[in-house]
Amino acid sequence: MTAYQSATIPPFDLVIIVAYIALILAVGLLSARRSHITGQVFFLAGRSLTWPVVGAALFASNISTIHLVGLTASGYTDGLVWGNFEWMAAFTLVLLSLTFAPFYFRSRIGTLPEFLERRYSPASRSILAVMAILAALFIHIGMSLYAGAVVFHQFFNLPVELSVLLIAVVISIYTIAGGLKAVVMTETLNTCVLLFGICLITFFAIRALPAHGIHSLADFRAATRPNQLHVLQTHSKVGLNWYAVFLGYPILGIWYWCTDQTIVQRVLGARSERDAQLGPLFAGYLKFLPMFLLILPGVIAYVLFKDRIGADANATLPVLIEQLIPAGLRGIISAAVLAALMSAVSAAMNSSGTLLAVDLVKRLRPSLSDAQVVRAGRISSAIVMVLAILWSTQGARFSSIFAAINIIASDLAPPITTVFLFGVFWKRGTYQASIATLLGGLAMGIAAFLVDLPVIGNTRLLSDELGISFLMQAWWMFCLCSLLYIAVSLATPPPRREAIEGLTWPNPFAVLTRQPLSGAGDPRLMAAVLLAVLVTMYAIFH
């Protein structure tokens, strides 16, 4: 029995939730009807997305129910240190904008594995496609469905299995019908609702502090756990020491923000190279918000309701909603939870369908027509959703969903980050090195997953016995993958110059100096401003 029981949603709020689901379905299906669904439209939205849409879609597809539930819970238990995952995303989004997006857009690729085929070989493409599908299934869809079902269980007392099924059906309808165009249109609406909803939570949480005897920042600090308000820590109990953040997070961040199909597919659908570069920077600014709108409310929940929440940290968000949000507004908050869930799952569902149809089915059967490829994408999306539903039932095995997805990512990300980074910055990198690194890194990741999660026994060998946090695991695996990549590259013939022309930077500084500045809206200047804001935020809240 948990410390918190299911909340009761008033009828008016229930009407708001049902109306919002109907609105999302209508927007998704109407956007599908307004477009002739070709392969370009289904997989890349007809390459018509402007930078605000790209940025909003990047943010919405990232902020899932896992973030809403997990970040407030993490704020409750550990504090602002988890905000590093949000702020450091700005750094990797700058890398996406300046380093990777120009290559992706100019090469007119449809998937990230396709880029690896051009840079390395068809085998590299196939391996990455399989790894990306596994990531979408296990991380983006399966765990998001489970987190959303847990919230629905707490709100409506619906069985978790029924909640998973209902959520999956709604998302599948418009995603399979309309493809990326429907996904990004609903994501833009979901972003607005999500931001409004979490702003309400933060507003009412801060407003409640004086009634509980908190009248100053000093009072607030005194009521929190030790180090709960410190972003950078030296002895973090959850392995988020400052050096682990700065070494390990970029490995996860480059994989997630720069090479993962679920995220980067929005950039591939951009209208122009400038839109492809500015969209990620806009998302980078939005990523400053979750620290104050999700993690800080979790800290406030500890101050206000620690006796009610107790050890059940995942109840933090429902308790905040039940205790602070007036009737009539709870429906909006619940709609925000739905918005986060639908955005993340629909994004992953569409991208996995794209990967299966374009990178696997189309290559096995090149004679397929455009309409047949679209049909394959829809069928593939449905298959992935069914598998994700089955996997989502295992969510209860993990004590912390948010930590679990990052641990899985730390096992998957290092080899992918390695082949992409070296691929665009080192002309000497060979296709043999890419294959060896992807397969070798995947084998290491599977081994680490088996020994460090409660799959075999209850002891986490790497984290508990050896004291290597998941971020440092990502860093050391990246180092091993880099050594493997360099060794195999030097031991094999260099790639032909014409084969990699236009796919690598001549040197790292070419990212900044390749052409004159185009004015105040130049992506390089916007990136510099974003990095300056990032440094300033760390200086203020360290």
Secondary structure, DSSP 8 states (H G I E B T S, - for coil): --SS------HHHHHHHHHHHHHHHHHHHHHHHTS---HHHHHHGGG-B-HHHHHHHHHHHHS-HHHHHHHHHHHHHT-GGGGHHHHHHHHHHHHIIIIIHHHHHHTT-SSHHHHHHHHT-HHHHHHHHHHHHHHIIIIIIIIHHHHHHHHHHHHH---HHHHHHHHHHHHHHHHHHHHHHHHHHHHHHHHHHHHHHHHHHHHHHHHHTGGGT--SHHHHHHHS-TTTT-SSBSS-TTS-BHHHHHHHHHHHHIIIIII-HHHHHHHHTBSSHHHHHHHHHHHHHHTTHHIIIIIHHHHHHHHHHHHHHTT-GGGHHHHHHHHHS-TTTHHHHHHHHHHHHHHHHHHHHHHHHHIIIIIIIHHH-TT--HHHHHHHHHHHHHHHHHHHHHHHTTGGG-S-HHHHHHHHHHHHHHHHHHHHHHHHH-TT--HHHHHHHHHHHHHHHHHHHHHHSTTSSS--IIIIIS---HHHHHHHHHHHHHHHHHHHHHHS----GGGSTTSS-SSTTHHHHSS---STT-HHHHHHHHHHHHHHHHHHH-
